[in-house]
Every structure is written in C-alpha cells, then in structure tokens.
Amino acid sequence: PKERWKKSYTLVLVANAIYIVLFYFIMKSF
Amino acid sequence: MQTLDWVVLIGTLVSIVAYGTWKTRGSKNVEDYIKGGNEAKWWTIGLSVMATQASAITFLSTPGQAFHDGMGFVQFYFGLPIAMIIICLVFIPLYYRLKVYTAYEFLENRFDLKTRSLTAILFLIQRGLAAGITIYAPAIILSAVLGWNLNLLIIIIGILVIIYTVSGGTKAVSITQKQQMAVIFTGMFIAFFLIVSYLPENITFTKALDIAGASGKMDILDFSFDFNNRYTFWSGIIGGTFLALSYFGTDQSQVQRYLSGKSVKEMQMGLIFNGLLKVPMQFFILLVGVMVFVFYQFNSSPINFNPTATKTVMNSSYAEEYEQLQNQQDEIFLKKKELMTAYADTKTEAIASQIANYNDGDRANRNAAKDLISKANKERVLSVETNDKDYVFIHFILNNLPRGLIGLLLAVILSAAMSSTASELNALSSTTTMDLYKRSFVQNKNENHYLKASKWFTLAWGILAILIACVAYLADNLIQLVNIIGSIFYGNVLGIFLLAFFFKYIKGNAVFVAALITQAIVIAGWWYDWMPYLWLNVFGCALVMGIAFIIQIINSLQDEHA
C-alpha cells in the first residue's frame, strides 16, 4: 500500500534532517 | 611495501576477481547479462549504487580535502536524498513498466528513435572518457608515491576488471561490489581507529575534535549565499539535487544497478538505502581526513605532499628557496605543536587566536611552495600537479601504518577504482548493444548473438578505457577536462528526461531539435567562458526545456492552421 512508501520517503527526509541538525551541534561544540 | 603487504593486496584483489568470475559464469541470455536476471535484492542494489559512485578518488582525495579545507564538502551530498525520492517516485515506476534495458530506451517510447540514439551517444562519449579517468586517477597517484610503472599499473587494473565484467556481466559487477565494499569499509575503519590511537596519549578523540575546530576544520555547515563558496548548504541542496538527479536518474552506469532489481519495491528500497547512508559515509571519510590533520599537528609533514612536485622543485633553480620554506614550516610546526597541546587542556580564546595566526602562516607557506612548484614547472617545461590534496592520505598510509595494513589500504583504493570501472564498462556495453547495435544496425538475430555482442562490446570499451588512461598524462589537468565534458552534456540530457517525465505536451521532434540547438549553445558557452563550467549543467537543462517549449508551441500553432 502507498502508505508504507510514504513512510520510507519520510524516513529518508527525517534522517537526513537529523544528520544536518547533528552537524550543526557538532560545529557549534568544536 | 613489505612482503606481507603484497600478499594482502594481491590476495584481496585476485580472490574477489576469481570469486566473481566463477560465481557468475554462464549467462544464458541478454537479460541475464544486462539485468542480472532481475534477481537483485534491495541491499545488493544499495551497495552496488554506492560502490559505483565511490571511486578511488573518493578515498584518496576526500580525506585530503578535509585536511586542507575541513568538513564543508559533506554539504555537496545534501541534495542526494531528495533526488533519490524523486527517482523512486517518478523514474523507477516508468522504467519498470516499460521493461527497459537502458534509460535511453525509455526515451524512444516517450519521444522517438532519434532522441534515444542522441542521448545514448552523448552518454557513450562522456562515460567512455570517464572510465579511462577512473583508472588513470589512482594509477598516477600510486605510481608517484610507490614508484610503480604507470602504464603497467593501468593495464593490470583494466585487465582485472575486464576479466569478471566480460564473463559475468551485471551479476558479476554486483557480486564483486559487495566484497569490494566490505574491503573498503574494513580498511577505512581500521585506518580511522589507528589514526586516533597514534595521537599523543593525552589527546582523546574529543580533544582531537577541539584541535580541529580551533583550526576551522569543523565548520561543517555554511548557510551563506556566497556564489564563490563552492560548498554551501544551498549549493548542496539545489545543485546537489540537480547533479544527483542526472547522475542516478539518467546515467546508465547507475540506472543499470537498480534496473537489475527483482521488483519496483526492491529498486526503490535500494535507492532509499543509498539516500540514508550516503551523507554519513561521506562524513566519515571526511572525518578520517580531519584526524589526519590532527595527527600532523603533532608529527612533522612535508610542505607539499606530492613527491613528484617536491622532486621537480628540488631539481630546479628554486631548490634553495623551497628548502627555506620547508625550514620555516618546521618552525611553525614546533610552535603550533606546543600551542595545540596547551589548547587541548585549556581551550582558551587567547591560544585559539594564536593558533589562527600560525595557521595563516602555515597556509601562506604552503601557497608559496605551490608557487615555487609552478615556477619550477615552467623552468623545466613540466606540468606537475601543485595541489597536493590527493596525496595527503596516501602519504599518511605509507609512512605510518604497520605492515599488512598498507597492503589492505592499497586494496581499498584499487577496489574502489575497480568497482566504479566495472559499472562503467558494463553500462557502456549495454548501451552500445541495446540502443545502437541491436536497435539500428543488426536486428532480428538470436539471443546468443546479442549476448556475445554484449561481451565483445564490454571487452572493447575496457580496452578503450585502458588506452585513454595510458595517454591521459599528455593532457593538462585531464580530470578537470572530463568534468567539463560531463557538464557540457549532462544538463542537456537531464533536461530531455525531465521533459519526458513531467511535460506530456512536448513531443519528439521539438525535443530533438531543442537538444541539438542547446548542445551547440552550451559548447559555445564553454568556449567563450560565459560561466564557471559547473553551471553549464543548469544552463543546458534550462535551455533545452525552454527551447523545446517554444518549438512545440510553434508546431502546435502550425498544426492548427494546417
């Protein structure tokens, strides 16, 4: 079903957004 | 290089080639050979896509990039996940429904044969050249630092790839890529932990990051709208999406990886896998480079890491000046070493600003060394590379890693070169066979005929790649030349595909004429230097879409009047 696909695309976007937020905090810490 | 290194290096490479060749012997038909029998699972596709994109230069150059300029390069990959989603939603379902062997085959279905042939030929030109460079780039670096014979190394890499790619086709490429990725990650993780362990006892990993941060290496994100900064958050999100879309969506060397999938779901999951792991993978490779930077804050380094450049300048009339620079560099190093140790303990602003001053001196010295190398180049009529970022990581490996691990890291670099070259040869052969040979030249033969033709074309492209790599040293900055050729064609091809997927109004004739006009204008734009060459991608894409619309409107009006 389409719903499951929406989940995996959302997962990709959310995961990469988390990476960028992490990078931001790493940058601010060091 | 000790005996153990040779055993590890040759053992790793030969066993991967032998296993891949043996495991995939006996392709039954063209579908088996080109699409791997449509059996690939999502994780095979994901690894295969990543192994294709990561070439030797990824592992040689990226750590050096971080050594000199810090972690900012990771932003270049921010657009990739967005492109993966667009390809999953739009490209894959259509490719799958039409059961295409190549991306260009889809264009005949949507437009006409001449558009298919044109895009296939543009692909063959740029990817054929790029395959030569994929072999040449690591070969020139390894031959410089290890003293190996350049042409012999090129021929060995080429033949190893040809053996399994010709015999097993797509299946052999993806099976070997899994093992190559295992070697690559094992080697890189071991290298990372060793570098951290080589730091002075009181320098922990977080202190190492503090030291890197004090020298500006941890500026990961740049939100400025500065066109002169090549790697910013915005150029990554916009330009990166654009480049990833054309590379993964329209370049057969990538498209063929996911077309081997068992179902639409497996293909999509393979690309999702890539979209999840690509940014962390590049972050990790850059972090290795930053750790090498910290290592060289406590251990002396040459003023230029390219041994050929140093040799060139030492055999010129600038040798004395160069030695003075190296002595100055050694003094700076000793002062910085004290400061770095103090900073790791105290993290005070005063020391940080002193470090920044010495870093400016360090940078000025390295640039002065590059100028001397350029002058020595002119004096001796040579064209030695002054930018040493490709040599930083390999210099560290050869001078610091223990026996056996040098062989493993060289296997990492050569595995990465082979995994990319294999995908390229495999795709060049498929496109030649399916889009040109079978479609326009020799039709209606049996399966076996086209299977044999595919194998012969793989061999022919492999030999051509070896020849291109062997004559590559004749061109000045050939790697940049290949990037320029890519930029000249890529935008146009992506524009054609975007018209095919998103604008049903546009028909075949309008696209074909627009593509020819665009190609002429883009080549003129490059010749007269209208813009930095990377922007030719965007220019070509926008231009072909605009011109196609105008021609289609004129055609429609004429049809109404007729």
Contacts between the chains, C-beta under 8 A, distances in Angstrom:
chain1	res1	chain2	res2	distance
A	5	B	88	8.0
A	5	B	268	7.3
A	8	B	268	7.6
A	8	B	269	7.2
A	8	B	272	5.3
A	9	B	85	5.0
A	9	B	88	7.1
A	9	B	89	7.5
A	9	B	272	7.6
A	11	B	272	7.5
A	11	B	276	7.4
A	12	B	81	5.0
A	12	B	84	6.6
A	12	B	85	6.2
A	12	B	272	5.7
A	12	B	275	4.4
A	12	B	276	6.0
A	13	B	81	6.7
A	13	B	82	7.8
A	13	B	85	7.3
A	15	B	81	7.9
A	15	B	276	5.5
A	16	B	78	7.2
A	16	B	81	4.6
A	16	B	275	7.3
A	16	B	276	7.9
A	16	B	279	6.0
A	19	B	279	5.2
A	19	B	280	6.6
A	19	B	283	7.5
A	20	B	78	7.1
A	20	B	221	7.1
A	23	B	71	7.9
A	23	B	74	7.2
A	23	B	220	4.3
A	23	B	221	5.7
A	23	B	283	7.6
A	24	B	220	7.6
A	24	B	221	5.9
A	26	B	209	7.8
A	26	B	218	6.6
A	26	B	220	6.4
A	27	B	218	5.7
A	27	B	219	6.1
A	27	B	220	4.7
A	27	B	221	5.8
A	29	B	209	7.8
A	29	B	213	7.8
A	30	B	209	4.5
A	30	B	210	5.8
A	30	B	212	6.6
A	30	B	213	3.2
A	30	B	218	4.3
